[in-house]
Amino acid sequence: MVFNRISKAALLLALFPAQPAYSEPLPKTYYLPTTMALEAARAALDACADDGFAVSVAIVTRQGTTTALVRADAAGPHTTASATGKAFTAASLGRDSGTLASAIVANPEIRGLRDMDPRLVILGGGLPIRIDNSLVGGIGVGGAPSASQDRQCAIAGLQAIGAAMPD
């Protein structure tokens, strides 16, 4: 009886030989390590502090997950949400959040971007983080007196980790 079961199993294996698994190779993706995210955030925070601005700085992954969030002691309570939203916008859309703001003003057809996702903050101060031509995240700064000053602090964060500079 045991032999009969083994014979049936062997027969099934002979009739249905194993097929090789066909699949495409897994894609290689780059990411921003937490240590680099913290380094960029600290550099941006320090750059703004050197100019006398109390800000918050956020770093998000390419998928929009917050990796680092730092807030100066005197920064307003709204600045953490502003910085995070700007970083999310830059990472999600792969563009400078300030350029998007200007584009919306110049082209009313794309005003819908503002309402596309509640996490988007389309104000200057958010920049994509690109390393070796790969988009790995976004940096956002909120709390300086102007969007252009937020942007300058974000650039300092990019410089600290050797990321590509914005156009």
C-alpha positions in Angstrom: 0.0 0.0 0.0 2.8 2.4 0.9 4.5 1.3 -2.4 1.3 2.1 -4.3 1.3 5.7 -2.9 4.9 6.2 -3.7 4.3 4.9 -7.2 1.4 7.3 -7.7 3.5 10.2 -6.5 6.4 9.3 -8.8 4.0 9.0 -11.7 2.6 12.5 -11.0 6.1 13.9 -10.8 7.0 12.3 -14.1 3.9 13.6 -15.8 4.3 17.1 -14.5 8.0 17.9 -14.4 9.1 21.0 -12.4 8.9 24.2 -14.5 11.6 26.8 -14.1 10.3 29.9 -12.4 10.4 32.8 -14.9 10.5 36.3 -13.5 12.2 39.5 -14.3 15.1 40.6 -12.1 14.2 42.8 -9.1 14.8 46.5 -9.7 17.5 48.2 -7.7 16.4 51.1 -5.8 18.4 53.7 -3.9 17.4 55.2 -0.6 18.6 57.9 1.7 20.1 56.4 4.9 18.9 57.8 8.2 22.4 59.1 9.1 22.5 61.2 5.9 18.9 62.4 6.5 19.9 63.6 10.0 23.0 65.2 8.6 21.0 67.1 6.0 18.4 68.2 8.5 21.0 69.4 10.9 22.9 71.4 8.3 19.7 73.1 7.1 18.7 73.9 10.7 22.1 75.3 11.4 22.2 77.4 8.2 18.9 79.0 9.1 20.0 79.5 12.7 23.2 81.3 11.4 20.9 83.7 9.6 18.8 84.2 12.8 15.8 82.1 11.7 14.1 79.5 13.9 12.7 76.8 11.6 11.8 73.2 11.3 13.4 70.9 8.8 11.9 67.6 7.5 13.4 64.9 5.4 11.1 62.3 3.8 11.8 59.2 1.7 10.9 58.9 -2.0 7.6 57.4 -0.8 6.9 60.3 1.5 7.7 58.7 4.9 9.3 61.1 7.3 12.8 60.0 8.1 14.0 63.1 10.1 12.2 66.1 11.6 14.0 68.7 13.7 12.6 71.9 15.1 14.5 74.9 16.5 13.5 75.8 20.1 11.9 79.0 19.0 10.2 77.8 15.8 6.5 78.2 15.6 4.2 75.2 16.1 3.1 75.3 12.5 6.6 74.9 11.1 6.8 71.2 11.5 3.7 70.6 9.4 5.0 73.2 6.8 8.4 71.6 6.6 7.0 68.1 6.3 4.5 69.1 3.6 7.1 70.8 1.6 9.5 67.8 1.8 6.6 65.5 0.8 5.7 67.7 -2.2 9.3 67.8 -3.4 9.7 64.0 -3.0 6.3 63.1 -4.4 6.4 65.3 -7.5 10.2 65.4 -7.9 10.3 69.1 -8.1 11.1 72.3 -6.2 8.0 73.2 -4.3 8.6 76.8 -5.0 8.7 76.3 -8.7 5.4 74.4 -8.5 3.9 77.4 -6.7 5.1 79.7 -9.5 3.9 77.3 -12.2 0.4 77.2 -10.7 0.1 81.0 -10.7 1.3 81.1 -14.3 -0.8 78.2 -15.5 -4.3 78.1 -14.0 -5.0 74.7 -15.7 -2.8 73.0 -13.0 -4.4 74.6 -10.0 -5.8 71.2 -9.1 -2.3 70.2 -7.9 -3.1 72.1 -4.7 -6.0 69.8 -3.9 -4.6 66.6 -5.3 -3.3 65.3 -1.9 -3.8 67.0 1.5 -0.1 66.4 2.3 1.1 68.7 -0.5 2.3 72.1 0.6 3.0 74.1 -2.5 5.2 76.9 -1.1 8.9 77.5 -1.6 11.3 75.7 0.7 10.9 72.0 -0.4 13.5 70.4 -2.7 13.9 67.0 -4.1 17.0 65.0 -2.8 18.8 63.4 -5.8 21.9 61.4 -5.3 23.6 59.7 -8.3 20.7 60.9 -10.5 18.2 59.0 -8.4 15.4 60.7 -6.5 15.8 59.4 -2.9 13.6 61.8 -1.0 12.8 65.4 -0.2 13.9 68.1 2.2 11.5 70.8 3.5 12.2 73.9 5.6 9.5 76.0 7.2 9.6 79.1 9.4 12.0 81.5 7.8 10.5 84.9 7.0 10.3 84.0 3.3 10.1 81.0 1.0 13.4 81.9 -0.6 15.1 81.9 2.7 13.6 78.5 3.5 14.9 77.3 0.2 18.5 78.6 0.9 18.5 76.6 4.2 17.3 73.5 2.3 20.1 73.9 -0.2 22.6 73.9 2.7 21.1 70.6 3.7 21.6 69.2 0.2 25.2 70.4 0.1 26.0 68.7 3.4 25.2 65.3 1.9 26.5 65.8 -1.6 23.1 65.8 -3.2 22.4 67.4 -6.6 21.7 71.1 -6.5 18.4 72.4 -7.8 18.3 74.2 -11.1 
